[in-house]
Amino acid sequence: MEYRLSDKMECMKPSAIREIFKSLTDPTIISFAAGNPAAESFPVEEISKISADIFSDPASAAQALQYSITEGYPRLREQVKERLKNKFNIGKEFDTTIITSGGQQGIDLASKVLCNEGDVIICENPSFIGALNAFRANGARLVGVPGETGENGEDLGISIESLEETLKAEKNAKLIYMIPTFQNPAGATLSLEKRKAVYTLAKKYGVMILEDNPYGELRFAGEDVPTIKSMDEDGIVIYSGSFSKILSAGMRIGFLCAPDAIVSKIVVAKQVNDVHTNIFFQMVCSRFIDECDLDGHIAKIRALYGRKCALMLSEMDKHFPKDKVVYTRPEGGIFIWCRLIGETDSSAIVKSAIANKVAVVPGATFNADESQPSNGFRLNYSTPTDEQIVKGIEILGKALRGE
């Protein structure tokens, strides 16, 4: 039988990162390709105890195994709302907070609610492949805006001048999607000045902002920068967050904070999508916040990632040829972004790396326009062991030198 797929799915491709994962069944491959939190960051003992407590009580066990409300477990919604307000000054009288199945679902539902097929979503270029594919699947047209580079090759985030030029040109733009803090894949953190400028432009041109902040609490150096959502006096920012990087990725607990009118439609879309987020893990997450020291737990993750990042950077400084590649020196998050000097395409280096048992993600994966090459590639330091970091970076250095 000839299967006739929908137009919007016919041209969709599987995530290159997920495809790379298939090659990692070979235990000899060192992977810098993942976006996973470190396994040692999971609070296994605490979650085990909380889970046992839930199922030891018939009433809570029944609640954990039953259908629940779409908006989320009430206690967890209140905790997230309070935490956003107290720690990040997020949430105005016109805002509502709901629980989603990971940050990914929040991104998908926001674009589904706001955009018709053919509407434009403006994004940083490069940007997070999961969001880009969600936008494509919803029929949006992506327009990427390049970032700026500092004197020493560091990524400074989106060009405000290019963003305004794009907003002027794209009359059908509905949404600006951004990861302002420890951006994926570039690792850049947008300055306060640029965040204010993005907000001002969105207000000027009548476009909403989707601020994605899965890595914001993973800062291990430097000073925090206020979120764009904390500046939102006009109800034009949707804020997406997650417990995936600070508690457990497998729990799939995320959240959105957005104006009531937007959230009410997202709730309807979520009912069609999955009815509600896994209630058992919502209860686990809620009890962890109530009974354990979440901030203390996050502090341990920050220290772990700060050490692993420093190790990877020191090995890169030792083995990477300075005339061939430049790379970010992130103050948080889980990624380092590399760019080849004088080259437009990193695919040969990526293929050479995998042939030598090291997996990295090619930069073209993160382009708004998939047909365009990229001179970048992304490294992850949260997942590999120290020994893998040392060995893998040495191998990559040889590949970059053509050895």
N, C-alpha and C positions, 0 to 999 in steps of 0.2 A: 504494500500500500504506500502511496505517496502522501507523506504527512505535510499538511499546510499549516505552517506556524504563523503566529501573529507577526505583523510587520515589525513591531517594536522589539520582539525577541529574536527574530530571524538573524539579525546582525550582531546579537550579543555574543561576547566571547567569555569563556571562563576566566576567573581571576588568575593572572600569571603567577601570583604568589601561591595560590592554592595548587596550581599545576606544578610549581617547583617542589611543593611539599611531597608530591608523589615520588620524586626522585630521592627523597630523604629516607626511604625505607632501607637504603644502603647505609649500614651503621658506620662505614668508613668516611662518609661525607660530613664535613664540618659545615653547619648551616649558620650563616649570618643573614638568612633570608626571612626569618620569622618576624612576626610582630607580637609574639607572645610574652606575657609576663614571666619572670623567673619562677620555676616550680618551687624554689625554696622560699618564695614570698607568700605562699599560701598558708593561712593559719589553720592547719589541719586539725590540731588538737581542739581548738576552740570550736570549730565548725562541727566536729564529731560530737562534742559534748552538747552543743545547742541542738543538733539534730536528734540526739537521743532524748533530750528533755522534751522536745516537741512531740515525739511519738510515745513518750511514757504517759502522757495525759490524753485520755480519749477525746476530750473536746478539742484540744489543739491539733491532735492527729487528724480528726475529721475535717477540721478547717483547712489543714494543709493539703488534704487529698480531694477536696471538693472544688467545684467551680467557684469563681470569685468575681468581683466587680472589675470592669475594664480599666478604670482609672488607677487601680493599684491598691495594695494592702493599706488600709487607712493609716495605721501607725507609721509605716515606712514613708508614706507620702508626707506626713507631718514632719518626720525626722529630716527628710531631704529638704523640705521647705525651710525648716529652721536652720539647717546647716548652711544652705545657700545664702540665707539672709545674714547669719552671724559671721560667717567666714569670708564671704565674697560680696556682700552688699547686693545680692541678686534677689529680685522679687519686689514688684510694686503692687499696688492695690488692684490693678487690672490684670495681674498675672495669675496663672494656675500652674501647679506642678503635677505631673503624672508619671507613672512608672512604665517603662518600655522594656522590651526584650532586647537588652543591650542598647548601646548608643546607635548601632547600625539601624535598628528599627525606627528609632526616632528620626534619623536622617531621611529614611525612606518615606515615612508617613508625612513628614513636613513637606517634602517635595510633591508628594501625591496630592495633598490637600491644596497646595498653593499654585501648582503649575498645570496648565493644559498642555497637550502634546504640541510641540513646536515652540513653546515658551523658552526663553533663554535663562539659564542659570550661569552666573559669572562665578568663576572660581580661580583660586591661585593656580599657577602652572609652574611646577608640578603640584599634584594634590593627592589625597587619599583615594585609592582605587575603589574601595568599598562604597564610598559616597558617589564617585563618578559613575559607577555601574548602576547604582540605585537611581540616579538621575536619568541615565540613558534608558533604563527599564521603564521609567515613567514617561518616556517620550519627550523629555526636555532636550534642548540643544545647548551644548556646553560651549562656553567661550572662556578660554584661559587667559589670565593676565599675568605677565611675567613678574618675577621678583627683581630686586636690586642687589647688587654685590658691592661689598665694601672694598677698601683699598687692599686689604690682605686676603681678599677672596671669600670673606665671610658672607653668608646670606643674610640680607637685611629685611626680607619679607617683601610683600607685594608693593609694586610701584604705584603710588597714589596718582601720579600724573597719568599713567596708562589706565588705571581704573576709571578715572573720570572720562578719558577719551572713549573707553568702551561703553560706559553708561550713556554718553551722548550718542554713540553710534547705534546701540542696541535698544531700540524703542520698546521692544517686547520683553525686556529683562524683568523678571519677577523676583529674583533671589540672588543674593551674594553669599556664597558658601566660603567659610574661612575656618582655619585652625590657627588662631593667633599665637598660641603658646606651644612651643616645642613641636612645630609643624611636622606633619607626616607627608612626605618623606624628608623634607629639607632640614628639619631640626631647628629652624629659625624661630625666634620669638619677636613678634611685632612690638615696636616701641609704643609707649603711651601716646605720643604725638600722632603716630600713624593710625592707631586705633580710633582716636578722636576724629581723624580725617575721614576714615572709612564710614564712621557713623554719620558724620555731617553730609557726606556724599549720598549715602543711602536715603537720608531724610530729604535731601534736595531733589533727588530724582524719583522719589516714591517707590523705592525698592526695599524689600525686607532683607534682613541679615540672618543667616543660620550660622551661629557660632558653635563650633564643635570643640569641646575641651576635654578629651579623654586623658590627657597627660599633664594637666595643669598642676596637680598635686604632687608631681614627681620631680620637683625642683630640688637639686642638690647643690646649687651654687647661685650666686647673684640674688637679686631682689625680685619679689613678686610684682607683676604688672596688673593693674585692674582689668577685669574682663570688659568686653564691649557691652555685655548685658547689664553690667552695673551702671552704665551710663544711660540706659534706656529710659527716657522720660516720655517717649512718644509711642511706645508699643510697637516697635518695628524690629525687635530682636527676638529670635527663638534660640534658646540656649539648650544644647545637648550635652549631657554628662553621663558618666558611667562608673560602676563599681568594678569593671573588668580589670583595670590595671592596679587597683588599690585593695582588692579583696579576692575576687576570683573571676576569671574570664568565663569559665564554664557555667557559672550561675546565670549568666545572661541577664543581669539586672542593670538597666540604664534608666535615664529619666530625662524629661523635657520640662523646661520652664518657659512659658510663652503666654501671650495675651489670651484671655478667656475665650474670645471669639474664635481664635485659631485652634485652641485646645479642644473645644467642643466638637469641631469637625474631625480633628485627629482621633478623638475617642471613637467616633463612628467608623472611621477607616480602620482603626485597630480592632474593633469588634468583627469586622469582615476578615481581618488578617489572622488573628490568633485568639480572639475572645478576651484573653487577659494573659499577662506575663505569669510564668510559673509561680504559683502562690507559695509553695513550700520554700523555695529559695528566697522569696520576698520576706517570709517570716524569719528565715535564718539571718538574712542581712539585717533586718530590723533588730533582732535580739543581739546580734553582734554589736551594733551601735549602742544599745542599751546596757549590755553587760560587760563588754570588753573595751579596751582603749584603742579606738580606731585611729586617732591621731598618733598615738605611740606606735601602732603597727605601721602606719604610713611612714613615720620617721625612719623605721628600720629599712623599709624598701628604698627610701631615698639614699640612705647610707650605702646600701648594697649596690644600687645603680651608679652612684657616684664613683665608687671604687672600680666597678667593672668598666665604666666609661673611661676613667683615667688610665686603666690598663690598656684598653684598646687604642686610645690616642697615643700613649707612649710607644706602643709597638708600631703604630702607623708612622710616627715621627722617625722611628728607627729604620723602618724597611721601605716606606713609600718614597719614590724619587720625587724630589721637590719640583723638578722641571716638568713632571708628567701629570701631577694630580694635586688638587686643592680639596680641603674638606672642612666641614663645620666643626666647631668645638662647643657642643651644646652644654647648657647649664641645667638640663633636665630632660625628661622623656626617655626614650629607649632607642633612638636612631642617630646615626651619623651619615651625612650626605656627602658623597664624593663627586667631583666633577673633573673630567679629563681636560687638560690644558691643550688648546689648539686642535681639539677633536670635536666632532659633532655627533658621534655615535659610539656608545659604550658597549654595544652588543658583542664585539669581538673579545673584549676583556672579560665580559660575563661568561661567554662560552669557554674561554681559556680557563677561567676559574673553576667552572663546574667539571671540566675535563681533568683538573688537578684536585678534585674532591673538595672544593669549597663553593658553597652556594651563596650568591648575592642576588639582589633584585635589580634588573635593568631599569634605568630611568624612564624609558619610553612607556613603561607600565603605568606611570603616574601622569601622563600627559592628557590634557583635555581632548586633544586631537590625537587619536591612537596611531594615525598614519605617520606622524612626525617622529624623527629620531630624537635621541637625547644623549648628551655626553655625560650623564650622571648615572650613579648606581648607589643603592642604599645598603647600609650595614646595620645590623642589630646587635647590641651587646648585652641585652637582658637574658637571652636564652642560653647562649653557649657557655661552657665552663671556662675557667681561667686558662686551662691548658689548651683548649680549643681556640681561644682568642689568640694566644701566643703563636701557636702553630699555623692557624689559618691566615693570620695577617702576614706572617713570613711568606707563605705560599702566594698570597695576593701581591705582595711586593715583588716577587720574582716575575709574576705575570705582567705586572706593570712595567717592569724593566725589560720585558721581552725575553726572559731567560727560560 
